Amino acid sequence: MSRESTVRIGLLLPDVLGTYSDRGNAVVLAQRLLRRGIDADVIMVTAGSSPPGGCDLYVIGGGEDAAQSFAAEWLLGHRDLRLALQTTRVLAVCAGLQVLGQWVGDGHGRRQPGLGILDLTTSPGPRRAVGEVLTRCAVPGVGLLTGFENHRGMTQLGPDAAPLAAVMHGVGNGSVDGSEGALTSTVVGTYMHGPVLARNPVLADHLLQGVVGGPLPALELPDQEGVRQLHLALAHRPFERLGPVRAAIDRRRSP
Ligand code: GLN
């Protein structure tokens, strides 16, 4: 796309997969473009709407099992969108990641079909994974990522899938390879909420560079960097020693 045109960010099913504030990822993406002088629109694609064509980037978030199941069927029922998701850049978080895979099992032998865009499958684990996650991202130059996870589904990557990151703390995909999420030339999939792009803006720029077709100028946002550093500190420390870090976060949040 040319830099003169508006970047259209399709926020998929915010009314269904909206439990974890993952819609904030769309805001981060749009703001990081707007602050660089590139026009951007967030298009809310709710369950009652017909998906618009021609988005440059799609964002899909996490949610409960029933909401996820509805979302999978809804996506499979919208052929044009399903085809667009095969070639357009996508950020998929948690339930969003799982539904882009081959299937999601319910532990009783039933497998709900996914979109088959990612070579991965998901089955319920022995217990829910809840807590902070720290990973090292496979995308060159991105470095450490932080987020929080809350999922029962554990994801097995197939031979055609590459991980987004290696888990340093937390569960991630929950597979023996210690992987977190999935990465293709167009899809960034992760279990990390936060929203993940608010916590890790360099990952937002990785997606955006793919959309605008080249490097983006640096964007210095000291407050955001401060929050990022605090979350990195949080992820490294045992919980009983978090008092001073929490106090620092509270000081930043107060006006
Ligand atoms: N329902 C899914 C699971 O528990 C996804 C949860 C989520 O999106 N946070 O695995």
Residues whose N, C-alpha, C, O or C-beta is under 5 A from the ligand:
A	BS01	LIG	G62 G63 E64 D65 Q68 V93 C94 A95 N150 H151 R152 G153
